[in-house]
Amino acid sequence: MLKLTDYPSGNVKAIAYEGLIRKQNINVFPLLKKSLNDTLTFVYFNSGCFVNTHMLSDYLFSHLTNLNDDAPPMINSLEINLKAVQKNEIIALFKQRKSKEDYYRKEYYKSLR
């Protein structure tokens, strides 16, 4: 499943990350860092009648885990247990990437041409 985190499709990557994160015996810290550094991968997410496009890390943090402090946790979100220093590093990196989301989105769309 780890190989699928390098697959070209953002949705396949998201499913692979979710499967790995759900495993009880895996160190999620390097996985989360890897997802945060994959800035040009976007996930298409259906919510009712709407289709939203999210950065891979935004999908993982806002829709799958309890790590996004700026939003209430989603129903059935995964409880991610990290050391405080790891959690702070991940959240800081997430916020840094999120602040540049418009730039990454433009670059992503350019890469589709």
C-alpha positions in Angstrom: 0.0 0.0 0.0 3.0 2.3 0.6 3.8 2.3 -3.1 0.3 3.6 -3.9 1.2 6.9 -2.0 3.4 7.6 -5.1 0.6 6.8 -7.6 -0.3 9.6 -10.1 -4.0 9.8 -9.1 -4.7 12.0 -6.0 -7.7 9.8 -5.1 -5.7 6.6 -5.2 -3.0 8.3 -3.0 -5.7 9.5 -0.5 -7.1 6.0 -0.2 -3.6 4.5 0.3 -2.8 7.1 3.0 -6.1 6.4 4.7 -5.5 2.6 4.7 -2.0 3.1 6.1 -3.1 5.6 8.7 -5.9 3.3 9.9 -3.3 0.6 10.6 -2.6 0.4 14.3 1.1 -0.6 14.1 2.5 2.1 11.8 4.3 5.3 12.5 2.1 7.9 10.9 4.4 10.9 11.4 6.6 10.3 8.3 3.4 9.5 6.3 1.8 12.8 7.3 5.0 14.7 6.5 5.2 13.0 3.1 1.6 14.0 2.3 2.3 17.6 3.3 5.2 17.7 0.9 3.0 16.4 -2.0 1.7 19.9 -2.8 0.6 19.3 -6.4 -1.7 16.4 -5.6 -5.4 17.2 -5.3 -8.3 14.9 -4.3 -11.8 15.0 -5.7 -14.2 14.7 -2.9 -18.0 14.3 -3.2 -20.2 15.7 -0.6 -23.8 15.2 -1.4 -24.4 17.0 -4.8 -21.1 18.9 -4.6 -17.7 17.9 -5.9 -14.9 19.6 -4.1 -11.2 19.6 -4.9 -8.9 19.5 -1.9 -5.1 19.4 -1.5 -4.2 15.8 -0.5 -3.0 17.1 2.9 -6.2 19.1 3.4 -8.2 16.0 2.7 -6.2 14.0 5.2 -6.2 16.7 7.9 -9.7 18.0 7.5 -11.8 15.0 6.5 -9.9 12.0 7.8 -8.1 13.0 11.0 -8.5 15.1 14.1 -5.4 17.2 13.4 -6.9 20.4 11.9 -7.4 22.7 14.8 -9.1 25.3 12.7 -12.1 23.1 12.0 -14.3 20.9 14.1 -13.5 17.2 13.8 -15.5 15.3 11.2 -17.8 12.5 12.3 -15.7 9.3 12.6 -12.4 11.1 12.2 -9.4 9.1 13.1 -7.6 9.9 16.4 -4.0 10.4 15.5 -1.6 9.9 18.4 1.6 11.9 18.0 4.1 13.3 20.4 3.4 17.0 21.1 6.5 18.1 19.2 5.5 16.0 16.2 1.9 17.3 16.3 3.1 20.9 16.4 5.5 20.3 13.5 2.8 18.7 11.4 0.2 21.4 12.2 2.7 24.2 11.4 3.6 22.6 8.1 0.0 22.1 7.3 -0.8 25.8 7.9 2.2 26.8 5.8 1.0 24.6 2.9 -2.6 25.7 3.3 -1.6 29.4 3.1 -0.2 28.7 -0.4 -3.1 26.6 -1.6 -4.1 28.9 -4.4 -0.6 28.9 -5.8 -0.5 25.0 -5.7 -3.9 24.8 -7.3 -2.8 27.0 -10.2 0.4 24.9 -10.6 -1.7 21.7 -10.5 -4.1 22.9 -13.2 -1.1 24.0 -15.4 0.3 20.5 -15.1 -2.9 19.0 -16.5 -2.5 20.9 -19.8 
